[in-house]
Amino acid sequence: MSVRTLPLVFINLGGEMLYILDQRLEAHNTSEDNSEKVMNDIIRTMFSKPFMDELLKPHQLYSHRTVKTVLTRLAHASIMRLNPASIDRLYELMIMAFKYQVFLCPRPKDLLLISYNHIDTIREFVKDTPVIMNQVDETHRKIIEVYSCLSEGEFQLLRQTLLVFFQDMHVRVSLFLKNQVQNPNGRFSLSTSGPVPHGGDVPGLIRICEELTCFCLIQDEQVASELARIAGQFAEREEQPENSNSNKGDDLLAMMDDL
């Protein structure tokens, strides 16, 4: 499992949370001043330097329960309060929206484009608050610094970690059902047509050797050696104690209480 997945999970789920909360505040005719205060308080906490510094350290991905707890604390960093049913539904919408975006990525490295898109939209919420804008800009710079040096193999491992995180989430969303991108059982209906990723080949291509009776399996030696190196690193680490994820989650929660 990739130890670089957690920051992208929080930034993208946090971005989706802000979209949904902004729409709900508008639907409830909340005053512009109160809406701005709610968004500013959440974003200020989410992009605070201590919180982001801790988040950007290598971590194993948290469980859904821990992720939801941290995001709930973020939402309640403002004057707004959500009841448990609203929190559960909010988390489901956030997960399904991010899951669909991940599925649409032609290549693993495009996960960064999703994150940059969320960060750009978050900037719009705080464009009139320079101090918080600087916090978002600094986080964007750190994300580029951390992830720009990852290899294709490491991005593939990151994507696989996300897919494992999403695999049991099949919540039906009315907008997805209406647009026919989700089946009634909650699974996404993805198109098999369209362009292949940059540098990729169209599936189904068969390469034939000089002797027509044999088929050649072509491997990219550089990619194979890189994947072997990454696998070796994770084999050396062994499994961490069962309570390591909860302990790390507790550290973030305690840090948020101090902000």
Secondary structure as GFF3:
##gff-version 3
##sequence-region A 1 259
A	DSSP	alpha_helix	6	27	.	.	.	ID=ss1
A	DSSP	alpha_helix	32	46	.	.	.	ID=ss2
A	DSSP	alpha_helix	49	55	.	.	.	ID=ss3
A	DSSP	alpha_helix	64	75	.	.	.	ID=ss4
A	DSSP	alpha_helix	84	103	.	.	.	ID=ss5
A	DSSP	three_ten_helix	108	110	.	.	.	ID=ss6
A	DSSP	alpha_helix	111	125	.	.	.	ID=ss7
A	DSSP	alpha_helix	130	147	.	.	.	ID=ss8
A	DSSP	alpha_helix	152	166	.	.	.	ID=ss9
A	DSSP	alpha_helix	174	178	.	.	.	ID=ss10
A	DSSP	alpha_helix	221	237	.	.	.	ID=ss11
A	DSSP	alpha_helix	244	258	.	.	.	ID=ss12
###
